[in-house]
Amino acid sequence: MVESAGLNTKVRRSDIRFVPVPAVETAAKMGNPQVANLILLGAYMRTCEAVSPQLVDAELDKMLVGKAKALALNKEAFHKGWELGAD
């Protein structure tokens, strides 16, 4: 799982799974480059099938109590990453 900005996406190895994600570009389009990490997390979770998105949503709910704007942005970023991980 790597940020794809400025990355040469030609992979020569066949023993790894290479997943480029445009997290910085996606976060910038959302208006906040700081959420690129949540985009990458979402893509990773989807690609690896590590946990359900509902579990991450529940943890974000706990972490961002009383911060509705930040909560909405973080959930949106995570779910955008989740969508990108499906590609």
PDB file of N, CA, C and O in Angstrom:
ATOM      1  N   MET A   1       0.863  -1.156   0.000  1.00  0.00           N
ATOM      2  CA  MET A   1       0.000   0.000   0.000  1.00  0.00           C
ATOM      3  C   MET A   1       0.913   1.222   0.000  1.00  0.00           C
ATOM      4  O   MET A   1       1.680   1.428   0.940  1.00  0.00           O
ATOM      5  N   VAL A   2       0.830   2.025  -1.045  1.00  0.00           N
ATOM      6  CA  VAL A   2       1.681   3.211  -1.144  1.00  0.00           C
ATOM      7  C   VAL A   2       0.901   4.391  -1.702  1.00  0.00           C
ATOM      8  O   VAL A   2      -0.064   4.231  -2.449  1.00  0.00           O
ATOM      9  N   GLU A   3       1.344   5.566  -1.321  1.00  0.00           N
ATOM     10  CA  GLU A   3       0.822   6.799  -1.906  1.00  0.00           C
ATOM     11  C   GLU A   3       1.299   6.847  -3.345  1.00  0.00           C
ATOM     12  O   GLU A   3       2.480   6.617  -3.609  1.00  0.00           O
ATOM     13  N   SER A   4       0.419   7.138  -4.271  1.00  0.00           N
ATOM     14  CA  SER A   4       0.773   7.078  -5.683  1.00  0.00           C
ATOM     15  C   SER A   4       1.286   8.392  -6.266  1.00  0.00           C
ATOM     16  O   SER A   4       1.746   8.405  -7.407  1.00  0.00           O
ATOM     17  N   ALA A   5       1.224   9.485  -5.529  1.00  0.00           N
ATOM     18  CA  ALA A   5       1.669  10.781  -6.052  1.00  0.00           C
ATOM     19  C   ALA A   5       3.145  10.738  -6.420  1.00  0.00           C
ATOM     20  O   ALA A   5       4.002  10.486  -5.573  1.00  0.00           O
ATOM     21  N   GLY A   6       3.429  10.988  -7.692  1.00  0.00           N
ATOM     22  CA  GLY A   6       4.804  11.031  -8.168  1.00  0.00           C
ATOM     23  C   GLY A   6       5.499   9.684  -8.185  1.00  0.00           C
ATOM     24  O   GLY A   6       6.728   9.623  -8.230  1.00  0.00           O
ATOM     25  N   LEU A   7       4.751   8.631  -8.152  1.00  0.00           N
ATOM     26  CA  LEU A   7       5.316   7.293  -8.043  1.00  0.00           C
ATOM     27  C   LEU A   7       5.376   6.619  -9.403  1.00  0.00           C
ATOM     28  O   LEU A   7       4.435   6.698 -10.192  1.00  0.00           O
ATOM     29  N   ASN A   8       6.490   5.960  -9.666  1.00  0.00           N
ATOM     30  CA  ASN A   8       6.601   5.118 -10.847  1.00  0.00           C
ATOM     31  C   ASN A   8       5.907   3.809 -10.506  1.00  0.00           C
ATOM     32  O   ASN A   8       6.388   3.058  -9.657  1.00  0.00           O
ATOM     33  N   THR A   9       4.802   3.530 -11.146  1.00  0.00           N
ATOM     34  CA  THR A   9       3.993   2.379 -10.757  1.00  0.00           C
ATOM     35  C   THR A   9       4.402   1.074 -11.423  1.00  0.00           C
ATOM     36  O   THR A   9       3.694   0.075 -11.299  1.00  0.00           O
ATOM     37  N   LYS A  10       5.516   1.060 -12.119  1.00  0.00           N
ATOM     38  CA  LYS A  10       5.981  -0.196 -12.707  1.00  0.00           C
ATOM     39  C   LYS A  10       6.667  -1.021 -11.620  1.00  0.00           C
ATOM     40  O   LYS A  10       7.661  -0.595 -11.032  1.00  0.00           O
ATOM     41  N   VAL A  11       6.129  -2.181 -11.370  1.00  0.00           N
ATOM     42  CA  VAL A  11       6.658  -3.057 -10.342  1.00  0.00           C
ATOM     43  C   VAL A  11       7.335  -4.235 -11.024  1.00  0.00           C
ATOM     44  O   VAL A  11       6.760  -4.876 -11.903  1.00  0.00           O
ATOM     45  N   ARG A  12       8.539  -4.505 -10.614  1.00  0.00           N
ATOM     46  CA  ARG A  12       9.298  -5.587 -11.230  1.00  0.00           C
ATOM     47  C   ARG A  12       9.205  -6.892 -10.449  1.00  0.00           C
ATOM     48  O   ARG A  12       9.509  -7.961 -10.978  1.00  0.00           O
ATOM     49  N   ARG A  13       8.792  -6.803  -9.218  1.00  0.00           N
ATOM     50  CA  ARG A  13       8.709  -8.005  -8.387  1.00  0.00           C
ATOM     51  C   ARG A  13       7.358  -8.666  -8.554  1.00  0.00           C
ATOM     52  O   ARG A  13       6.340  -7.995  -8.726  1.00  0.00           O
ATOM     53  N   SER A  14       7.359  -9.989  -8.501  1.00  0.00           N
ATOM     54  CA  SER A  14       6.107 -10.727  -8.613  1.00  0.00           C
ATOM     55  C   SER A  14       5.700 -11.363  -7.278  1.00  0.00           C
ATOM     56  O   SER A  14       4.652 -12.004  -7.186  1.00  0.00           O
ATOM     57  N   ASP A  15       6.525 -11.184  -6.255  1.00  0.00           N
ATOM     58  CA  ASP A  15       6.248 -11.814  -4.962  1.00  0.00           C
ATOM     59  C   ASP A  15       5.557 -10.887  -3.969  1.00  0.00           C
ATOM     60  O   ASP A  15       5.401 -11.227  -2.796  1.00  0.00           O
ATOM     61  N   ILE A  16       5.142  -9.711  -4.444  1.00  0.00           N
ATOM     62  CA  ILE A  16       4.449  -8.763  -3.576  1.00  0.00           C
ATOM     63  C   ILE A  16       3.190  -8.259  -4.270  1.00  0.00           C
ATOM     64  O   ILE A  16       3.058  -8.339  -5.491  1.00  0.00           O
ATOM     65  N   ARG A  17       2.289  -7.751  -3.481  1.00  0.00           N
ATOM     66  CA  ARG A  17       1.099  -7.105  -4.035  1.00  0.00           C
ATOM     67  C   ARG A  17       1.312  -5.612  -3.893  1.00  0.00           C
ATOM     68  O   ARG A  17       1.476  -5.112  -2.780  1.00  0.00           O
ATOM     69  N   PHE A  18       1.313  -4.908  -4.983  1.00  0.00           N
ATOM     70  CA  PHE A  18       1.580  -3.473  -5.023  1.00  0.00           C
ATOM     71  C   PHE A  18       0.264  -2.742  -5.232  1.00  0.00           C
ATOM     72  O   PHE A  18      -0.399  -2.929  -6.252  1.00  0.00           O
ATOM     73  N   VAL A  19      -0.117  -1.907  -4.263  1.00  0.00           N
ATOM     74  CA  VAL A  19      -1.399  -1.201  -4.342  1.00  0.00           C
ATOM     75  C   VAL A  19      -1.156   0.301  -4.222  1.00  0.00           C
ATOM     76  O   VAL A  19      -1.012   0.811  -3.111  1.00  0.00           O
ATOM     77  N   PRO A  20      -1.108   1.023  -5.353  1.00  0.00           N
ATOM     78  CA  PRO A  20      -0.953   2.478  -5.304  1.00  0.00           C
ATOM     79  C   PRO A  20      -2.303   3.140  -5.003  1.00  0.00           C
ATOM     80  O   PRO A  20      -3.330   2.759  -5.565  1.00  0.00           O
ATOM     81  N   VAL A  21      -2.289   4.122  -4.121  1.00  0.00           N
ATOM     82  CA  VAL A  21      -3.515   4.813  -3.712  1.00  0.00           C
ATOM     83  C   VAL A  21      -3.277   6.324  -3.817  1.00  0.00           C
ATOM     84  O   VAL A  21      -2.305   6.829  -3.255  1.00  0.00           O
ATOM     85  N   PRO A  22      -4.144   7.051  -4.523  1.00  0.00           N
ATOM     86  CA  PRO A  22      -3.989   8.499  -4.638  1.00  0.00           C
ATOM     87  C   PRO A  22      -4.548   9.232  -3.405  1.00  0.00           C
ATOM     88  O   PRO A  22      -5.476  10.033  -3.516  1.00  0.00           O
ATOM     89  N   ALA A  23      -3.981   8.949  -2.256  1.00  0.00           N
ATOM     90  CA  ALA A  23      -4.514   9.485  -0.996  1.00  0.00           C
ATOM     91  C   ALA A  23      -4.342  11.001  -0.889  1.00  0.00           C
ATOM     92  O   ALA A  23      -5.275  11.696  -0.486  1.00  0.00           O
ATOM     93  N   VAL A  24      -3.184  11.514  -1.236  1.00  0.00           N
ATOM     94  CA  VAL A  24      -2.938  12.958  -1.122  1.00  0.00           C
ATOM     95  C   VAL A  24      -3.855  13.724  -2.068  1.00  0.00           C
ATOM     96  O   VAL A  24      -4.446  14.734  -1.685  1.00  0.00           O
ATOM     97  N   GLU A  25      -3.971  13.246  -3.296  1.00  0.00           N
ATOM     98  CA  GLU A  25      -4.843  13.897  -4.279  1.00  0.00           C
ATOM     99  C   GLU A  25      -6.302  13.856  -3.821  1.00  0.00           C
ATOM    100  O   GLU A  25      -7.018  14.852  -3.928  1.00  0.00           O
ATOM    101  N   THR A  26      -6.734  12.721  -3.318  1.00  0.00           N
ATOM    102  CA  THR A  26      -8.116  12.566  -2.853  1.00  0.00           C
ATOM    103  C   THR A  26      -8.387  13.471  -1.660  1.00  0.00           C
ATOM    104  O   THR A  26      -9.431  14.120  -1.587  1.00  0.00           O
ATOM    105  N   ALA A  27      -7.442  13.510  -0.727  1.00  0.00           N
ATOM    106  CA  ALA A  27      -7.600  14.371   0.450  1.00  0.00           C
ATOM    107  C   ALA A  27      -7.641  15.843   0.058  1.00  0.00           C
ATOM    108  O   ALA A  27      -8.419  16.616   0.617  1.00  0.00           O
ATOM    109  N   ALA A  28      -6.812  16.228  -0.895  1.00  0.00           N
ATOM    110  CA  ALA A  28      -6.810  17.623  -1.358  1.00  0.00           C
ATOM    111  C   ALA A  28      -8.158  17.978  -1.985  1.00  0.00           C
ATOM    112  O   ALA A  28      -8.671  19.077  -1.776  1.00  0.00           O
ATOM    113  N   LYS A  29      -8.730  17.054  -2.749  1.00  0.00           N
ATOM    114  CA  LYS A  29     -10.046  17.293  -3.344  1.00  0.00           C
ATOM    115  C   LYS A  29     -11.122  17.421  -2.273  1.00  0.00           C
ATOM    116  O   LYS A  29     -12.126  18.107  -2.467  1.00  0.00           O
ATOM    117  N   MET A  30     -10.903  16.755  -1.142  1.00  0.00           N
ATOM    118  CA  MET A  30     -11.847  16.849  -0.032  1.00  0.00           C
ATOM    119  C   MET A  30     -11.660  18.151   0.750  1.00  0.00           C
ATOM    120  O   MET A  30     -12.493  18.507   1.584  1.00  0.00           O
ATOM    121  N   GLY A  31     -10.562  18.857   0.474  1.00  0.00           N
ATOM    122  CA  GLY A  31     -10.317  20.124   1.143  1.00  0.00           C
ATOM    123  C   GLY A  31      -9.452  20.032   2.381  1.00  0.00           C
ATOM    124  O   GLY A  31      -9.280  21.033   3.078  1.00  0.00           O
ATOM    125  N   ASN A  32      -8.899  18.860   2.681  1.00  0.00           N
ATOM    126  CA  ASN A  32      -8.070  18.716   3.871  1.00  0.00           C
ATOM    127  C   ASN A  32      -7.015  17.623   3.652  1.00  0.00           C
ATOM    128  O   ASN A  32      -7.313  16.437   3.789  1.00  0.00           O
ATOM    129  N   PRO A  33      -5.782  18.023   3.311  1.00  0.00           N
ATOM    130  CA  PRO A  33      -4.743  17.030   3.054  1.00  0.00           C
ATOM    131  C   PRO A  33      -4.380  16.171   4.263  1.00  0.00           C
ATOM    132  O   PRO A  33      -3.727  15.139   4.112  1.00  0.00           O
ATOM    133  N   GLN A  34      -4.792  16.580   5.444  1.00  0.00           N
ATOM    134  CA  GLN A  34      -4.468  15.818   6.652  1.00  0.00           C
ATOM    135  C   GLN A  34      -5.195  14.480   6.737  1.00  0.00           C
ATOM    136  O   GLN A  34      -4.804  13.617   7.523  1.00  0.00           O
ATOM    137  N   VAL A  35      -6.234  14.295   5.951  1.00  0.00           N
ATOM    138  CA  VAL A  35      -6.972  13.037   6.028  1.00  0.00           C
ATOM    139  C   VAL A  35      -6.437  11.970   5.068  1.00  0.00           C
ATOM    140  O   VAL A  35      -7.047  10.912   4.916  1.00  0.00           O
ATOM    141  N   ALA A  36      -5.314  12.241   4.428  1.00  0.00           N
ATOM    142  CA  ALA A  36      -4.712  11.256   3.523  1.00  0.00           C
ATOM    143  C   ALA A  36      -4.413   9.951   4.269  1.00  0.00           C
ATOM    144  O   ALA A  36      -4.519   8.863   3.703  1.00  0.00           O
ATOM    145  N   ASN A  37      -4.041  10.075   5.532  1.00  0.00           N
ATOM    146  CA  ASN A  37      -3.737   8.861   6.309  1.00  0.00           C
ATOM    147  C   ASN A  37      -4.972   7.965   6.471  1.00  0.00           C
ATOM    148  O   ASN A  37      -4.859   6.740   6.429  1.00  0.00           O
ATOM    149  N   LEU A  38      -6.133   8.568   6.652  1.00  0.00           N
ATOM    150  CA  LEU A  38      -7.356   7.773   6.779  1.00  0.00           C
ATOM    151  C   LEU A  38      -7.766   7.164   5.444  1.00  0.00           C
ATOM    152  O   LEU A  38      -8.366   6.090   5.409  1.00  0.00           O
ATOM    153  N   ILE A  39      -7.449   7.835   4.357  1.00  0.00           N
ATOM    154  CA  ILE A  39      -7.709   7.274   3.034  1.00  0.00           C
ATOM    155  C   ILE A  39      -6.847   6.031   2.836  1.00  0.00           C
ATOM    156  O   ILE A  39      -7.328   4.998   2.369  1.00  0.00           O
ATOM    157  N   LEU A  40      -5.579   6.141   3.193  1.00  0.00           N
ATOM    158  CA  LEU A  40      -4.684   4.988   3.100  1.00  0.00           C
ATOM    159  C   LEU A  40      -5.133   3.861   4.033  1.00  0.00           C
ATOM    160  O   LEU A  40      -5.069   2.687   3.667  1.00  0.00           O
ATOM    161  N   LEU A  41      -5.581   4.214   5.225  1.00  0.00           N
ATOM    162  CA  LEU A  41      -6.068   3.200   6.162  1.00  0.00           C
ATOM    163  C   LEU A  41      -7.270   2.466   5.578  1.00  0.00           C
ATOM    164  O   LEU A  41      -7.343   1.239   5.638  1.00  0.00           O
ATOM    165  N   GLY A  42      -8.207   3.214   5.018  1.00  0.00           N
ATOM    166  CA  GLY A  42      -9.385   2.597   4.420  1.00  0.00           C
ATOM    167  C   GLY A  42      -9.025   1.655   3.284  1.00  0.00           C
ATOM    168  O   GLY A  42      -9.564   0.553   3.187  1.00  0.00           O
ATOM    169  N   ALA A  43      -8.109   2.092   2.425  1.00  0.00           N
ATOM    170  CA  ALA A  43      -7.682   1.245   1.312  1.00  0.00           C
ATOM    171  C   ALA A  43      -6.989  -0.014   1.827  1.00  0.00           C
ATOM    172  O   ALA A  43      -7.197  -1.107   1.302  1.00  0.00           O
ATOM    173  N   TYR A  44      -6.164   0.150   2.856  1.00  0.00           N
ATOM    174  CA  TYR A  44      -5.471  -1.001   3.437  1.00  0.00           C
ATOM    175  C   TYR A  44      -6.465  -1.991   4.039  1.00  0.00           C
ATOM    176  O   TYR A  44      -6.381  -3.196   3.799  1.00  0.00           O
ATOM    177  N   MET A  45      -7.402  -1.471   4.819  1.00  0.00           N
ATOM    178  CA  MET A  45      -8.384  -2.341   5.470  1.00  0.00           C
ATOM    179  C   MET A  45      -9.213  -3.107   4.441  1.00  0.00           C
ATOM    180  O   MET A  45      -9.527  -4.280   4.643  1.00  0.00           O
ATOM    181  N   ARG A  46      -9.564  -2.452   3.349  1.00  0.00           N
ATOM    182  CA  ARG A  46     -10.356  -3.122   2.302  1.00  0.00           C
ATOM    183  C   ARG A  46      -9.517  -4.170   1.584  1.00  0.00           C
ATOM    184  O   ARG A  46      -9.980  -5.283   1.340  1.00  0.00           O
ATOM    185  N   THR A  47      -8.297  -3.815   1.251  1.00  0.00           N
ATOM    186  CA  THR A  47      -7.419  -4.718   0.509  1.00  0.00           C
ATOM    187  C   THR A  47      -7.065  -5.954   1.322  1.00  0.00           C
ATOM    188  O   THR A  47      -7.054  -7.068   0.798  1.00  0.00           O
ATOM    189  N   CYS A  48      -6.777  -5.755   2.593  1.00  0.00           N
ATOM    190  CA  CYS A  48      -6.347  -6.870   3.452  1.00  0.00           C
ATOM    191  C   CYS A  48      -7.495  -7.553   4.172  1.00  0.00           C
ATOM    192  O   CYS A  48      -7.306  -8.591   4.806  1.00  0.00           O
ATOM    193  N   GLU A  49      -8.678  -6.978   4.078  1.00  0.00           N
ATOM    194  CA  GLU A  49      -9.846  -7.502   4.785  1.00  0.00           C
ATOM    195  C   GLU A  49      -9.547  -7.681   6.271  1.00  0.00           C
ATOM    196  O   GLU A  49      -9.911  -8.687   6.880  1.00  0.00           O
ATOM    197  N   ALA A  50      -8.871  -6.670   6.843  1.00  0.00           N
ATOM    198  CA  ALA A  50      -8.424  -6.739   8.231  1.00  0.00           C
ATOM    199  C   ALA A  50      -9.586  -6.640   9.227  1.00  0.00           C
ATOM    200  O   ALA A  50      -9.709  -7.479  10.120  1.00  0.00           O
ATOM    201  N   VAL A  51     -10.423  -5.635   9.079  1.00  0.00           N
ATOM    202  CA  VAL A  51     -11.585  -5.445   9.954  1.00  0.00           C
ATOM    203  C   VAL A  51     -12.711  -4.840   9.132  1.00  0.00           C
ATOM    204  O   VAL A  51     -12.501  -4.393   8.005  1.00  0.00           O
ATOM    205  N   SER A  52     -13.892  -4.831   9.699  1.00  0.00           N
ATOM    206  CA  SER A  52     -15.034  -4.255   8.985  1.00  0.00           C
ATOM    207  C   SER A  52     -14.982  -2.729   9.079  1.00  0.00           C
ATOM    208  O   SER A  52     -14.426  -2.181  10.031  1.00  0.00           O
ATOM    209  N   PRO A  53     -15.558  -2.049   8.095  1.00  0.00           N
ATOM    210  CA  PRO A  53     -15.590  -0.582   8.167  1.00  0.00           C
ATOM    211  C   PRO A  53     -16.441  -0.098   9.343  1.00  0.00           C
ATOM    212  O   PRO A  53     -16.219   0.999   9.856  1.00  0.00           O
ATOM    213  N   GLN A  54     -17.397  -0.894   9.766  1.00  0.00           N
ATOM    214  CA  GLN A  54     -18.229  -0.507  10.905  1.00  0.00           C
ATOM    215  C   GLN A  54     -17.402  -0.416  12.183  1.00  0.00           C
ATOM    216  O   GLN A  54     -17.659   0.441  13.028  1.00  0.00           O
ATOM    217  N   LEU A  55     -16.424  -1.282  12.326  1.00  0.00           N
ATOM    218  CA  LEU A  55     -15.553  -1.236  13.500  1.00  0.00           C
ATOM    219  C   LEU A  55     -14.735   0.048  13.521  1.00  0.00           C
ATOM    220  O   LEU A  55     -14.582   0.674  14.570  1.00  0.00           O
ATOM    221  N   VAL A  56     -14.212   0.439  12.370  1.00  0.00           N
ATOM    222  CA  VAL A  56     -13.443   1.691  12.293  1.00  0.00           C
ATOM    223  C   VAL A  56     -14.369   2.879  12.563  1.00  0.00           C
ATOM    224  O   VAL A  56     -13.995   3.805  13.283  1.00  0.00           O
ATOM    225  N   ASP A  57     -15.561   2.857  11.996  1.00  0.00           N
ATOM    226  CA  ASP A  57     -16.532   3.925  12.262  1.00  0.00           C
ATOM    227  C   ASP A  57     -16.816   4.049  13.759  1.00  0.00           C
ATOM    228  O   ASP A  57     -16.877   5.157  14.291  1.00  0.00           O
ATOM    229  N   ALA A  58     -16.986   2.928  14.429  1.00  0.00           N
ATOM    230  CA  ALA A  58     -17.273   2.939  15.871  1.00  0.00           C
ATOM    231  C   ALA A  58     -16.098   3.533  16.651  1.00  0.00           C
ATOM    232  O   ALA A  58     -16.304   4.280  17.608  1.00  0.00           O
ATOM    233  N   GLU A  59     -14.879   3.207  16.250  1.00  0.00           N
ATOM    234  CA  GLU A  59     -13.706   3.762  16.933  1.00  0.00           C
ATOM    235  C   GLU A  59     -13.585   5.260  16.683  1.00  0.00           C
ATOM    236  O   GLU A  59     -13.227   6.013  17.588  1.00  0.00           O
ATOM    237  N   LEU A  60     -13.881   5.695  15.465  1.00  0.00           N
ATOM    238  CA  LEU A  60     -13.870   7.132  15.177  1.00  0.00           C
ATOM    239  C   LEU A  60     -14.929   7.850  16.010  1.00  0.00           C
ATOM    240  O   LEU A  60     -14.693   8.953  16.505  1.00  0.00           O
ATOM    241  N   ASP A  61     -16.099   7.223  16.165  1.00  0.00           N
ATOM    242  CA  ASP A  61     -17.159   7.794  17.006  1.00  0.00           C
ATOM    243  C   ASP A  61     -16.651   8.023  18.420  1.00  0.00           C
ATOM    244  O   ASP A  61     -16.935   9.059  19.022  1.00  0.00           O
ATOM    245  N   LYS A  62     -15.901   7.062  18.953  1.00  0.00           N
ATOM    246  CA  LYS A  62     -15.367   7.172  20.320  1.00  0.00           C
ATOM    247  C   LYS A  62     -14.298   8.256  20.420  1.00  0.00           C
ATOM    248  O   LYS A  62     -14.246   9.004  21.396  1.00  0.00           O
ATOM    249  N   MET A  63     -13.453   8.329  19.408  1.00  0.00           N
ATOM    250  CA  MET A  63     -12.322   9.260  19.443  1.00  0.00           C
ATOM    251  C   MET A  63     -12.741  10.713  19.228  1.00  0.00           C
ATOM    252  O   MET A  63     -12.105  11.627  19.753  1.00  0.00           O
ATOM    253  N   LEU A  64     -13.790  10.926  18.473  1.00  0.00           N
ATOM    254  CA  LEU A  64     -14.160  12.281  18.082  1.00  0.00           C
ATOM    255  C   LEU A  64     -15.516  12.704  18.637  1.00  0.00           C
ATOM    256  O   LEU A  64     -16.297  13.363  17.951  1.00  0.00           O
ATOM    257  N   VAL A  65     -15.788  12.325  19.872  1.00  0.00           N
ATOM    258  CA  VAL A  65     -17.040  12.699  20.542  1.00  0.00           C
ATOM    259  C   VAL A  65     -17.117  14.228  20.618  1.00  0.00           C
ATOM    260  O   VAL A  65     -16.170  14.890  21.041  1.00  0.00           O
ATOM    261  N   GLY A  66     -18.246  14.762  20.208  1.00  0.00           N
ATOM    262  CA  GLY A  66     -18.461  16.206  20.287  1.00  0.00           C
ATOM    263  C   GLY A  66     -17.780  16.999  19.191  1.00  0.00           C
ATOM    264  O   GLY A  66     -17.786  18.229  19.224  1.00  0.00           O
ATOM    265  N   LYS A  67     -17.194  16.320  18.224  1.00  0.00           N
ATOM    266  CA  LYS A  67     -16.495  16.991  17.121  1.00  0.00           C
ATOM    267  C   LYS A  67     -17.129  16.529  15.807  1.00  0.00           C
ATOM    268  O   LYS A  67     -16.514  15.812  15.018  1.00  0.00           O
ATOM    269  N   ALA A  68     -18.347  16.950  15.600  1.00  0.00           N
ATOM    270  CA  ALA A  68     -19.148  16.448  14.484  1.00  0.00           C
ATOM    271  C   ALA A  68     -18.498  16.696  13.133  1.00  0.00           C
ATOM    272  O   ALA A  68     -18.514  15.816  12.272  1.00  0.00           O
ATOM    273  N   LYS A  69     -17.929  17.875  12.933  1.00  0.00           N
ATOM    274  CA  LYS A  69     -17.324  18.200  11.645  1.00  0.00           C
ATOM    275  C   LYS A  69     -16.108  17.302  11.375  1.00  0.00           C
ATOM    276  O   LYS A  69     -15.962  16.764  10.278  1.00  0.00           O
ATOM    277  N   ALA A  70     -15.255  17.148  12.363  1.00  0.00           N
ATOM    278  CA  ALA A  70     -14.064  16.297  12.222  1.00  0.00           C
ATOM    279  C   ALA A  70     -14.473  14.842  12.033  1.00  0.00           C
ATOM    280  O   ALA A  70     -13.867  14.125  11.237  1.00  0.00           O
ATOM    281  N   LEU A  71     -15.486  14.409  12.749  1.00  0.00           N
ATOM    282  CA  LEU A  71     -15.968  13.027  12.641  1.00  0.00           C
ATOM    283  C   LEU A  71     -16.457  12.748  11.226  1.00  0.00           C
ATOM    284  O   LEU A  71     -16.110  11.726  10.634  1.00  0.00           O
ATOM    285  N   ALA A  72     -17.258  13.650  10.690  1.00  0.00           N
ATOM    286  CA  ALA A  72     -17.794  13.456   9.341  1.00  0.00           C
ATOM    287  C   ALA A  72     -16.670  13.414   8.304  1.00  0.00           C
ATOM    288  O   ALA A  72     -16.687  12.575   7.403  1.00  0.00           O
ATOM    289  N   LEU A  73     -15.707  14.306   8.430  1.00  0.00           N
ATOM    290  CA  LEU A  73     -14.589  14.344   7.491  1.00  0.00           C
ATOM    291  C   LEU A  73     -13.747  13.079   7.569  1.00  0.00           C
ATOM    292  O   LEU A  73     -13.365  12.519   6.541  1.00  0.00           O
ATOM    293  N   ASN A  74     -13.462  12.633   8.770  1.00  0.00           N
ATOM    294  CA  ASN A  74     -12.645  11.435   8.947  1.00  0.00           C
ATOM    295  C   ASN A  74     -13.354  10.191   8.428  1.00  0.00           C
ATOM    296  O   ASN A  74     -12.726   9.339   7.799  1.00  0.00           O
ATOM    297  N   LYS A  75     -14.637  10.079   8.680  1.00  0.00           N
ATOM    298  CA  LYS A  75     -15.391   8.933   8.168  1.00  0.00           C
ATOM    299  C   LYS A  75     -15.464   8.967   6.638  1.00  0.00           C
ATOM    300  O   LYS A  75     -15.324   7.937   5.978  1.00  0.00           O
ATOM    301  N   GLU A  76     -15.683  10.148   6.093  1.00  0.00           N
ATOM    302  CA  GLU A  76     -15.729  10.275   4.637  1.00  0.00           C
ATOM    303  C   GLU A  76     -14.393   9.851   4.023  1.00  0.00           C
ATOM    304  O   GLU A  76     -14.368   9.136   3.022  1.00  0.00           O
ATOM    305  N   ALA A  77     -13.289  10.290   4.620  1.00  0.00           N
ATOM    306  CA  ALA A  77     -11.963   9.942   4.114  1.00  0.00           C
ATOM    307  C   ALA A  77     -11.728   8.438   4.203  1.00  0.00           C
ATOM    308  O   ALA A  77     -11.245   7.826   3.250  1.00  0.00           O
ATOM    309  N   PHE A  78     -12.065   7.848   5.334  1.00  0.00           N
ATOM    310  CA  PHE A  78     -11.887   6.405   5.491  1.00  0.00           C
ATOM    311  C   PHE A  78     -12.679   5.643   4.441  1.00  0.00           C
ATOM    312  O   PHE A  78     -12.162   4.698   3.845  1.00  0.00           O
ATOM    313  N   HIS A  79     -13.923   6.037   4.204  1.00  0.00           N
ATOM    314  CA  HIS A  79     -14.777   5.332   3.252  1.00  0.00           C
ATOM    315  C   HIS A  79     -14.339   5.562   1.804  1.00  0.00           C
ATOM    316  O   HIS A  79     -14.519   4.684   0.960  1.00  0.00           O
ATOM    317  N   LYS A  80     -13.771   6.718   1.511  1.00  0.00           N
ATOM    318  CA  LYS A  80     -13.199   6.932   0.179  1.00  0.00           C
ATOM    319  C   LYS A  80     -12.033   5.986  -0.025  1.00  0.00           C
ATOM    320  O   LYS A  80     -11.884   5.394  -1.094  1.00  0.00           O
ATOM    321  N   GLY A  81     -11.199   5.843   1.008  1.00  0.00           N
ATOM    322  CA  GLY A  81     -10.098   4.889   0.940  1.00  0.00           C
ATOM    323  C   GLY A  81     -10.596   3.472   0.772  1.00  0.00           C
ATOM    324  O   GLY A  81     -10.027   2.691   0.009  1.00  0.00           O
ATOM    325  N   TRP A  82     -11.659   3.139   1.484  1.00  0.00           N
ATOM    326  CA  TRP A  82     -12.258   1.799   1.385  1.00  0.00           C
ATOM    327  C   TRP A  82     -12.659   1.525  -0.063  1.00  0.00           C
ATOM    328  O   TRP A  82     -12.428   0.433  -0.581  1.00  0.00           O
ATOM    329  N   GLU A  83     -13.261   2.524  -0.713  1.00  0.00           N
ATOM    330  CA  GLU A  83     -13.648   2.386  -2.121  1.00  0.00           C
ATOM    331  C   GLU A  83     -12.422   2.199  -3.006  1.00  0.00           C
ATOM    332  O   GLU A  83     -12.435   1.376  -3.921  1.00  0.00           O
ATOM    333  N   LEU A  84     -11.373   2.951  -2.740  1.00  0.00           N
ATOM    334  CA  LEU A  84     -10.154   2.860  -3.544  1.00  0.00           C
ATOM    335  C   LEU A  84      -9.461   1.507  -3.362  1.00  0.00           C
ATOM    336  O   LEU A  84      -8.806   1.019  -4.284  1.00  0.00           O
ATOM    337  N   GLY A  85      -9.599   0.914  -2.207  1.00  0.00           N
ATOM    338  CA  GLY A  85      -8.995  -0.389  -1.951  1.00  0.00           C
ATOM    339  C   GLY A  85      -9.649  -1.510  -2.722  1.00  0.00           C
ATOM    340  O   GLY A  85      -9.087  -2.599  -2.830  1.00  0.00           O
ATOM    341  N   ALA A  86     -10.827  -1.260  -3.258  1.00  0.00           N
ATOM    342  CA  ALA A  86     -11.535  -2.290  -4.022  1.00  0.00           C
ATOM    343  C   ALA A  86     -11.003  -2.423  -5.433  1.00  0.00           C
ATOM    344  O   ALA A  86     -11.267  -3.421  -6.103  1.00  0.00           O
ATOM    345  N   ASP A  87     -10.255  -1.429  -5.895  1.00  0.00           N
ATOM    346  CA  ASP A  87      -9.762  -1.449  -7.285  1.00  0.00           C
ATOM    347  C   ASP A  87      -8.665  -2.453  -7.521  1.00  0.00           C
ATOM    348  O   ASP A  87      -8.166  -2.570  -8.640  1.00  0.00           O
TER     349      ASP A  87
END
